[in-house]
Amino acid sequence: HRACRKCPLRDGDAAMIASDDCIELRRLHRFFGETRAVNDVTFTVRRGQVFGFIGPNGAGKTTSMRILATLDLPSYGDAYVDGFSVVNDPELVRKRLGFMPDSFGTYRDVNCREYLDFFARAYGLLGRDRARRLAWVLDFTGTRGMASKPIRGLSKGMKQRLCLGRALIHDPAVLILDEPAAGLDPRARIELRRMIRELADRGKTILISSHILTELAEVCDAVGIIEQGQLLATGSVDEIHAESQNQSELTIRVLNRHDEVSSVLDKIDGQVAIENPILDGQFIRFGFSGDTSDQAAIVTHLVTEGFQVAEVSAEKKSLEDVFLQVTEGLVQ
């Protein structure tokens, strides 16, 4: 690319685009007077991942997303979309990114097809390419049957689909979705989850924020937790839970010698972390911070000691549990 004067890529940009990291925030800061809306946030999202961005209201999620969408500039630091800087190459970023804000404008007196066609033209799509892309978006979002219907007659769920279609019309590599499930009924949320996973399977990189944590847990490959403008944790739910060193609960059902179980567990406490065993009939429950091999070791020991183990279950931490243990409920 160095020899190509007309190429828009600067030295090193081609290598950046080939990187597995499709979204990158590097020490991102955004201040509004004394308020540090985003305060030294750094994380990456790999190509083809769905990344959940979670935090309380006022945590800095929307500000970070607006910077990624080139709608705001950082006070300092930088962010990259598909290898291009939002500060130095905003035009190139916009070609590679689709942004669905938490509140979006629609034109009441145009129909769905006209609305999407307007944005297709704005992105420079012409002729057959525009017609092909418009047809695909209408099919994918399930709005083809309403293509001729005025936007003012659409339900909340259909408007969400239409806005997603607007973000997809130019076939971006990256999607930024700010609270896309807000106000949707259960069926519409299920359909939205399906579309997000299908887009990720097609290679799209998706950054999504939501207050419905159960929705994110089902669709996201990794999450980032932000509070008061600072990133507290990133990774999968299991990784964040492991880093926080918070225990889960293990329940074992034994059919015989119930009064002896606690004393036997006390003997192996030095090998496997067991805390506060509680006997409840045939069930014994206790805090547990080990992995599956440690669970197997406990069961093996009980069986060796002559206990009839009928059932073992571990309570896996949910995204809500992880969120509550990592954050403190602070706002700014």
Steps between C-alpha positions, in 0.01 A plus 500: 500500500795736536540509124134572436441875520125468457457238773326646809704277733798651673812302587414222742122530460477191280657294776258649752197404290625141485510488880261276692398803709221680316413750776765649723485771766841630609507694824183680399402809702204734463447782747209743528627766735580320823298192402716214373245325285763261361814467706794303356301219335694236306363181346483312170229301322611223268367471147170311494437536875189630674619719788258611771568843650323526834480748784252718691350816352765770466787249500643615166362237261320734261786751501744223405265383224456852364877536479525170312227624265701824438219710649728629775873545548699370796670746733801282441574142414369338182268229370531285190235337284620236254850645534412866445521778759178683588712813549715491186282304256134567588379469139659157462355393835146599393524280192578199719258564785127484553363683805162442659449759779267454794268763355481558128310723264266376231317684226131453570372562150725258310464124482755239604643447153542872440665542840758228439553610140579853619782373721624264229537801270669698778762225523559521126334174397388511138296301252484123542723505807254728680198294391669175605604638838157650564331168424736311733446742790121486462513119505746472787317741730157360413369832371436399137129455567487856632724657237218724374361582843555853640742507791248680721289180499778270625517346845800553729641160404469563126664841536791328679530258208493789256774685688711183502445479126619859465820409686551197272418658164865564401619157620728625780767285667408636845165563668451721806160436661397720793211347696344327196259291710356791699120491502469180297261219584642151571448369146667806347798458737536137397498601133757773569729247671470269203592777257800608710638145516444452127686823425790386720504167317534698177815662640358827633658640816230627735522725806168505683382668819189400691344515845342157439795297622339162438473595132869587481606181677328291232641685200844635598839333467657745746395796714652818638372652825534878539413723795566872554686511170749228597518150361483256791523165321503339155475141378243223503261473794694199632834682469376807687346281766829310540698825525268632769566183701141486610366158593218311338282250680532124463213270602545124550221255575599190700266213583667367814697605811378858474630600842857403404531696175607830656783343699631316192497823300693673779780248455551592132458875552876545485513356147191666354354835619175420681318751719191498719354154425127491579314168533137502383358149512670302226665813359818668612582846364825690534699785355742382236771679302654209308458380143333188356800279581470608865131412493589155367759458777238575768250253354771234461602543863141469624440185294828350622385565857183301432248778440231444239520816288180539298525856368753782457422852385700821488330838494669689218531874542280700266599824330281683753692338787833597344379855434387545861821363646724716279313833520411708803197686363685831474388777264654829398 
